[in-house]
Amino acid sequence: MATRAQFETNVMQHLDAAYNLARWLARNDADAQDVVQEAALRAFRYYDGFRGGDARAWLLTIVRNTFYSLHASSAPGMTETYDEALHARADEHTPDPETLLSRAADAASVRTALERLPAEYREVLALREFEECSYKEIASITQLKIGTVMSRLARARERLAAALVAEASP
């Protein structure tokens, strides 16, 4: 009984963050709800293995892993390799993504551009920009090195900026 109360106190308060990450990964509400439900069940089942620390990062790790395990076979194009020459910034004077985002008047176009990014880019952007996770937390959640997180975040921002510029061009 004490474990259930501790679980509810430590983990359940982070369900909104879990849903937000699942929504960005799954790209639709129904799948996101399924991912969060399964992740919450897994978190409860293995809560006795939680050794303290950041319960939010622990839950988000479970959400991420649950998404990829549930969608591993159904989404063959989930990841893509990064080709530096193909994705290099065409114009070095292009404003940085933060400036582009602040100038974007239409939130729907930003959302659409985000949803078109590959999952590995969407997840780091969602964790950093929407969930305000630190690089260290993102590295822990995604099981990547901090340098890889920073690199992936930079690439995600570049891809997002390029998509927004392309959309804005006549």
Beta strands, then each sheet from edge to edge (+ up, - down):
end
